[in-house]
Amino acid sequence: MYHILPYTYEKAKQLNVLIYPSNNPKYKISVYNKNGVHITDIGANGYKDYPTYMEEKGEDYARKRRELYKKRHEKDRTISGSRGWYADNLLW
């Protein structure tokens, strides 16, 4: 099970959503609105994210991985409210 790091909790607070480890084995995090209604699951298990890279490899490496992620997911991360948008805003 994915361990949600403080970076992601802070981002969730800024977006006014609640996050929990996902019960779906394909994903890391379940996102809920403030009323407890499930919005989506994000973050494919088996892949790392910005806070994980920060913790394991440091800020410079994490920034490079973030740049590559944002280029790779340019189309889906800009659609507000989509799974990609939440992943971009919470994990990257």
Secondary structure, DSSP 4 states (H G I P E B T S, - for coil): -----HHHHHHHHHHT-EEEE-SSTTEEEEEE-TTS-EEEEEEETTS--HHHHHHHH-HHHHHHHHHHHHHHTHHHHTSTTSHHHHHHHHH-
